[in-house]
């Protein structure tokens, strides 16, 4: 396979908390392993502070150097999350409410819960494409060859599979998410059996902790709606057989 085109990526870890040592970076390993599985080689990783000029300069340098650039951190609801605004600056794109992102988040939260702080998560370059988030609703985004992901490792990991075909140019991926009130160990064996019967469907299992309660997001991904529906029916049967509460279906 020597004639295979080489594809390279850079990763930018954004966050003062990583530089200070308060937060350990495990996202680099997660992203690099995933990219390797797609035949994309990570050539450079940089960790930079929450500084607008630094983010803009680093993004502009790496996006010209590599086929793909991935950023993590700084797209949440807090005041110091400046990545989305900085990426808008790097591309000279307007920073504002992204209509589709706003709609996703508005539907995700119960009436009255979509506060001003949470609305900030819908602000990004207005021409960006969204990266769907099966774990917590708030989408990431990409613009040209720069992909912006959250810093929380479990949420980041749950979002990567949705990008597989975007990076390698395959058919669009359809996804279905079930958020369950359970723990992974309770359903691991049954899920493995379902996965073995549905080879064409990627089944991801991502634990989460929200509002003081544990749960698991089950994410199904495939390019074929019928295969997703079939697999989903089997998982719903598993849920029913084990009296597991469904928190949310997406």
Buried (B, 14 or more C-beta within 10 A) or exposed (E): EEEEEEBBBBBBBBBBBBBEEEBEBEBBEBBBEBBEEBEBBBBBBBBBEBBEEBBBBBBBBBBEEBBBBBBBBBBBBEEEBBBBBBBBBBBEBEBBEBEEBBEBBBEBEEEEEBEEEBBBBBBBBBEBBBBBBBBBBBBBBBBBBBBBBBBBBBBBBBBBBBBBBBBEEEEEBBBBBBBBEBEEEEBEEBBEEBBEEBEEBBBBBBBBEEEEEEBBBBBBBBBEEEBBEBBBEBBBEBBEEEEBEBBEEB
